[in-house]
Amino acid sequence: MALDYVLKFPCEVRRQVPEDQLTTLVGYMSLAEFAVAQLRQRNPDESMESILGNYQVQVQQTRPDGTVTQAPMTIGQLVAQARTLAPYRAHCAECRANIADRPFGCIAKINYPIRRETEEWLLARLPADAGHPNLQLLLRFLPEFKVDGRGVDALRERLFEHKQPLARRWTTAQGERHITSSQLLELLGFGGPIGPDQADLYARMLGLASVLSEPHPPSEQIEQFKTLMCAIVMAGRLKSWVGVDS
């Protein structure tokens, strides 16, 4: 299970491949690469032929009526399905929407469960100075638009390592103020699609532009969140949407 997101920038690939088909096939490609890497780690001497033909994974599929089911597919079947994207891989190399720096890098994901260290990192990015204009804007925005994080908290038992939200506090002239990790997560990935103007606002309030030049963190999941932040920054710059499926 994962939080899936797409920076929907018009490009040659999207002119040739319908959006739903593109995201499905890129998902197959990513799943096959992950499964092969895991099996290689466990059994370094096993042949690729054996890996492709003998191992199955559960793939989420959506029926025409909207019902979501899990279906088994061999790794070889995933690779065969994703192979139809091969003619388009070169289009992604110089694309500004390639936030993941790989073929079809406008499509990415964050693996569950959400780690406590990730929530700590998100809160630590906020300014320490209670008077910082970005923080002041965020503190006004959250209650005004009813971003309380409750929808995220309802998912914690199933999708999170830590079952309670973390919080960061500031002392202001109006008294103590606080922001929870659930509120930040609601903005970034659990509040539905993000439009260009919304993306610009989030980039300002959360200081996301700096993530483009920050060094890679030691945590794979934090790196995945950095990629999502890059997608939001670029959505504002490219006047595109970020589609999110949590």
N, C-alpha and C positions, 0 to 999 in steps of 0.2 A: 504494500500500500504506500501511496505517495501523494504529496500535493503537486499536481501537475500545472504548469503554466506555459503560456505561449505569447511571445511578442509578435503581434499580428501586423507585420510590416509587408506591404505589397511588394512582390518580387517575381522574378521569372519562374521560380519553382511553384509559387502559388497560382500563377497563371496557367500552369500545366497540370497541377495536382490539386484536387479539391481539398479544402482545409481539413475536413474530418478524416479523409483518407491519409493525408500527410501526417497528422498527429498520431494516427493509429500505427502507421508503418514505422515512424521514427520511434514510437514506443516499443515495437517489436525489435527494432535494431538495438536499442539500448538494453532491453531485457536480455537479448541473446549475448551481447558483449559482457554484461554483468555475470550471467550464468556461466559462460565459458571461463571467465577470469576466476570465479569461485571454484569451479571444477579443476582448473589447472593448478590452483593453489593446493587443493586437497590431493590431487592425483597427477603430479607433473609428468608422469610417463605415459598417461593415457593418450591414445591417438585422437586426432581431431575427428576422424571418421566415426569413432566410437562415441565421442561426445555429442556429435550432431545427431546420431541416429538412436542412441540408447537412453537419453535423458529427456524428461518432460518437465515443463513448468506449467503453472496455472495462469491462464491469460484471461483478463477481464474483457468480456464482450457485451455490447449493448444490442439488444434485439430491436426490430422496427417499432415495437410497442413501448420501447423505453425501458424494458426489463433488463437488468444487469445480471449476467451470469459469469461463472468461472468455467473455463473449458481447458482441457489439457492439450498442449502442443509440444512436439519435440523441438529441441533447439534448432535442428535442421530445418524444420518447417518455418520457424521464425526467420531464420536467415534467408530462406527462399522467398518469403513474402517481402522482406525488407529489400531484397535485391532489385526490385522494380524502381527503387530510388537512385540506383547507381548512376544513371545518366545526369542527375542533377547535383551531385555532390560538389562539383567544381564551382557552382554558382555561389556557394556560401563563403568561400575563402575571404573575399574582400567586402562582404556585406556588413553594413554598420549595425544591423540587428543581430549579428552573430555574437550574442553575449556570452555563450558558453565556449567559444573558440574551438569549434569542431563542426563537421558537416551537420547542417540543419540545427545549428546552435541557437536558433530563436525559440526552440522547444526544449524545455528542461523540467526538472522536478526536484522536490525535497523529500527525502525518504523519512517515513515515520519509524519509530516514535520521535517526536520533538524532544531533544535532550535538554536537561536542566542547564548545562553549560551554554547552550545556544540562547536560552532565555536570558541568562546572565549577561551574555555578550550584547544582546539587543539593548538591554537597559543601560549597559555601560557606555553605549554610543551616545546617549543623551548628554547634553551639556551639564557640567557641574554647577555653573553659574545660574542661579534662579532667575536672573535678569536677562539672560541671553534672549535675543528677539525670536530665534527659532523655537525655543522652549516656551516662551510666552504665547506664541501663536498656537503651539500644540496644546497647551493647557486650556486655551480658549476653545479650540476646535473640538476636542474630545467630548466635553459635555454638551456643546451646542448641537453636535450631530449625533448625540446619544451613542457614542462609541464606548460601551462599558465593558466589553470583553466577555459578557455572559455567554454568548454563543460559542466562544472558544472554550470557556470553562466546561460547558456541557460535553465537550469532546475529550476532556482530559483523561478520563478513565480508560478510554480506548486508544487514544493516539499520542499520549504524552507520557514522558518518563516521570515528571513531577506532577502530582495530582492537585496542587494548589498554585495559583499564579504568584509570581514573584513581583516585588514592587520596589520602586525607587522614590525617595521623598526629598522635598526641598522646603526650606523655610522662606516664605515670602511675606510682604507687607500685609497680605490678606490672611496670613496663617499658613499652616502646613498644607502643602499640596503633594499629591502622589500620582504616579502613572504605573500601571501594572503591565507585565509582559503580555498578558492576554489582550490588552488594548492595542499594543503595538502589533501583535500578530493578527488582530482583526483588520487593522489597516493594511498590512502587507500581503496577507494571503488568505484570509478567511472572510473577507467582506464582499466577495464577488468581483467582477471585472473592473479594471482600473482604466479610465479614459485619459486622454492626453493632458487635459487641464488638471484633473485629479492627480495625475502622476507628477506634474510640475509642483503642485502644492505639497505632496508627500515628500518629494525630493528636498524641498526647502525646509519643511518642518523637522524632518528626520536627518538632515545633513547627508543625504545619500550620495551626492556627487563625489565626495571624497573617497568612496569605496572603489572608484575606478582606478585609483592609484595606490591603494593600500596593499601591503604584502599579503601573500597567501597565508591564511591561518593554519594551525596544525589540525584542526577539526574538519573532516569532510563535510559535515552538515553545516557548519558555519560558512564554509566555502560555497555550499549550495544556496544559502541565504544571501551571500554577497552577490551571487549571480542573479538572484531575483531582484535585488536592489539595483543592479546594473540594468535589468530589463525595465524597471520603473523609470529610472533616469532617462534611458533611451526612448521610452514611450513618449515622454514629454518632448524630447528633442526631435523625434521623428514624426510627431503628431499621430501616433498609433495607439492601439489598445493593447493592454495585457489581459488575456483571458486566463482565468484561474479556476481550477477544479480541485477543491479540497475534500 
